[in-house]
Each structure stands twice: as structure tokens, then as C-alpha cells.
């Protein structure tokens, strides 16, 4: 995961949370950066499937 992706996702999540309604669940940084969920899984030593890995190659 690139540092710029994390920064952009962080700013996006903050803006989305500031402007969300009370009934909407809060957004996470991972909602705005597709590679973060995969990186968290690798950090937890959980393997990803071949299909998940191939989807990031595009």
C-alpha cells in the first residue's frame, strides 16, 4: 500500500464522516482504499485467495 493512497483515503473518510447523517454508519479508511483490507489481512497472517490476489493485478 502506498503512503499517498493511505493519506487520500484518510481525508476521504474524514470528509464522509463529517457529512454523513446520524443514521449512517461511520466510514473507515479501508472503505476508500481497496488495498488496505488486503494489507491488514497480510499483517494478521491470514492468506488471501487466488481470486482476490488476481483482482488486484488489474
Backbone as CSV, one residue per row, in Angstrom:
resi,resn,N_x,N_y,N_z,CA_x,CA_y,CA_z,C_x,C_y,C_z
1,UNK,0.845,-1.171,0.000,0.000,0.000,0.000,0.891,1.236,0.000
2,UNK,0.509,2.175,-0.787,1.309,3.382,-0.891,0.861,4.414,0.131
3,UNK,1.807,5.233,0.532,1.531,6.259,1.531,0.502,7.265,1.026
4,UNK,0.562,7.583,-0.266,-0.399,8.544,-0.813,-1.814,7.978,-0.813
5,UNK,-1.930,6.671,-1.042,-3.250,6.046,-1.010,-3.845,6.138,0.395
6,UNK,-3.022,5.888,1.402,-3.493,5.968,2.789,-3.935,7.396,3.121
7,UNK,-3.141,8.377,2.723,-3.472,9.772,3.012,-4.762,10.211,2.344
8,UNK,-4.920,9.853,1.085,-6.139,10.216,0.363,-7.355,9.519,0.962
9,UNK,-7.188,8.267,1.350,-8.301,7.529,1.957,-8.664,8.109,3.318
10,UNK,-7.670,8.549,4.066,-7.925,9.152,5.376,-8.715,10.448,5.235
11,UNK,-8.298,11.303,4.312,-9.011,12.562,4.082,-10.436,12.280,3.610
12,UNK,-10.587,11.315,2.707,-11.917,10.972,2.198,-12.828,10.457,3.300
13,UNK,-12.289,9.625,4.183,-13.125,9.090,5.259,-13.527,10.176,6.254
14,UNK,-12.632,11.103,6.526,-12.969,12.204,7.436,-14.068,13.073,6.829
15,UNK,-13.931,13.413,5.550,-14.957,14.229,4.896,-16.298,13.502,4.840
16,UNK,-16.260,12.218,4.565,-17.505,11.448,4.510,-18.156,11.368,5.885
17,UNK,-17.357,11.210,6.932,-17.913,11.116,8.282,-18.455,12.448,8.778
18,UNK,-17.831,13.535,8.378,-18.322,14.857,8.779,-19.678,15.137,8.135
19,UNK,-19.861,14.663,6.908,-21.078,14.969,6.158,-22.113,13.848,6.160
20,UNK,-21.929,12.812,6.949,-22.897,11.710,6.969,-24.054,12.047,7.898
21,UNK,-25.164,11.367,7.685,-26.320,11.579,8.565,-26.154,10.752,9.836
22,UNK,-27.000,11.008,10.793,-26.893,10.303,12.073,-27.222,8.820,11.939
23,UNK,-28.022,8.463,10.961,-28.428,7.072,10.774,-27.436,6.259,9.949
24,UNK,-26.470,6.902,9.351,-25.482,6.217,8.522,-24.330,5.734,9.391
25,UNK,-23.893,4.492,9.204,-22.741,4.020,9.994,-21.471,4.765,9.593
26,UNK,-20.534,4.926,10.510,-19.308,5.661,10.186,-18.469,4.936,9.139
27,UNK,-17.789,5.720,8.333,-16.900,5.180,7.313,-15.533,4.894,7.914
28,UNK,-14.844,3.924,7.348,-13.478,3.608,7.765,-12.531,3.973,6.631
29,UNK,-11.267,4.098,6.937,-10.268,4.398,5.912,-10.268,3.294,4.860
30,UNK,-10.457,2.058,5.280,-10.447,0.926,4.351,-11.589,0.991,3.338
31,UNK,-12.637,1.747,3.626,-13.740,1.893,2.674,-13.319,2.676,1.439
32,UNK,-12.267,3.454,1.540,-11.835,4.307,0.445,-10.514,3.870,-0.186
33,UNK,-9.924,2.814,0.304,-8.668,2.301,-0.256,-8.773,0.781,-0.365
34,UNK,-8.914,0.257,-1.566,-9.133,-1.182,-1.725,-7.978,-2.052,-1.266
35,UNK,-6.770,-1.522,-1.226,-5.616,-2.338,-0.859,-5.409,-2.442,0.646
36,UNK,-6.074,-1.611,1.415,-5.859,-1.613,2.862,-6.392,-2.888,3.497
37,UNK,-7.556,-3.353,3.067,-8.109,-4.585,3.640,-7.177,-5.758,3.394
38,UNK,-6.596,-5.821,2.213,-5.654,-6.901,1.908,-4.392,-6.763,2.747
39,UNK,-3.932,-5.543,2.959,-2.729,-5.329,3.765,-2.977,-5.689,5.224
40,UNK,-4.169,-5.391,5.733,-4.494,-5.757,7.112,-4.540,-7.273,7.272
41,UNK,-5.033,-7.959,6.242,-5.096,-9.408,6.297,-3.693,-10.012,6.290
42,UNK,-2.796,-9.438,5.500,-1.412,-9.912,5.458,-0.739,-9.660,6.797
43,UNK,-1.020,-8.512,7.400,-0.434,-8.202,8.701,-0.920,-9.176,9.771
44,UNK,-2.119,-9.691,9.617,-2.664,-10.655,10.571,-2.301,-12.085,10.188
45,UNK,-1.477,-12.247,9.149,-1.041,-13.560,8.654,-2.193,-14.421,8.169
46,UNK,-3.210,-13.794,7.609,-4.317,-14.534,7.028,-4.102,-14.600,5.526
47,UNK,-4.114,-15.779,4.938,-3.896,-15.887,3.493,-5.090,-15.350,2.710
48,UNK,-4.813,-14.853,1.514,-5.881,-14.412,0.628,-6.048,-15.453,-0.468
49,UNK,-7.200,-15.460,-1.083,-7.461,-16.437,-2.134,-6.791,-15.992,-3.431
50,UNK,-6.672,-16.919,-4.358,-6.075,-16.616,-5.654,-6.906,-15.577,-6.394
51,UNK,-8.221,-15.676,-6.303,-9.095,-14.719,-6.976,-8.902,-13.309,-6.419
52,UNK,-8.743,-13.195,-5.107,-8.503,-11.877,-4.501,-7.171,-11.304,-4.959
53,UNK,-6.159,-12.131,-5.035,-4.853,-11.663,-5.489,-4.912,-11.230,-6.946
54,UNK,-5.588,-12.000,-7.772,-5.674,-11.672,-9.195,-6.478,-10.402,-9.435
55,UNK,-7.451,-10.118,-8.584,-8.250,-8.907,-8.771,-7.436,-7.641,-8.521
56,UNK,-6.357,-7.733,-7.757,-5.520,-6.557,-7.504,-4.495,-6.330,-8.601
57,UNK,-4.339,-7.279,-9.520,-3.344,-7.154,-10.580,-3.804,-6.261,-11.711
58,UNK,-5.058,-5.911,-11.768,-5.591,-5.140,-12.898,-5.145,-3.719,-12.859
